[in-house]
């Protein structure tokens, strides 16, 4: 799904824990791939060299991991 190996690793781990993809799209002009998971991340993925941000904004999502200056983004709902 992602070009980023790290984001794919997190996504696959989350899917193995039972999380589900609820949205797979782009968020142009900046974000070429946006994947949103149904539930919060099951664990912290600090071992990856990605940007983590906790938005805690019900209008968007709870938290996100991104790479390439936000070109690819994996987010989770509340």
Rosetta blueprint (number, residue, H / E / L):
1 X L
2 X L
3 X L
4 X L
5 X H
6 X H
7 X H
8 X H
9 X H
10 X H
11 X H
12 X H
13 X H
14 X H
15 X H
16 X H
17 X L
18 X L
19 X L
20 X L
21 X E
22 X E
23 X E
24 X E
25 X E
26 X E
27 X E
28 X L
29 X L
30 X L
31 X E
32 X E
33 X E
34 X E
35 X E
36 X E
37 X E
38 X L
39 X L
40 X L
41 X L
42 X L
43 X L
44 X L
45 X L
46 X L
47 X L
48 X L
49 X L
50 X L
51 X E
52 X E
53 X E
54 X E
55 X L
56 X L
57 X L
58 X L
59 X L
60 X L
61 X L
62 X L
63 X E
64 X E
65 X E
66 X E
67 X E
68 X H
69 X H
70 X H
71 X L
72 X E
73 X E
74 X E
75 X E
76 X E
77 X L
78 X L
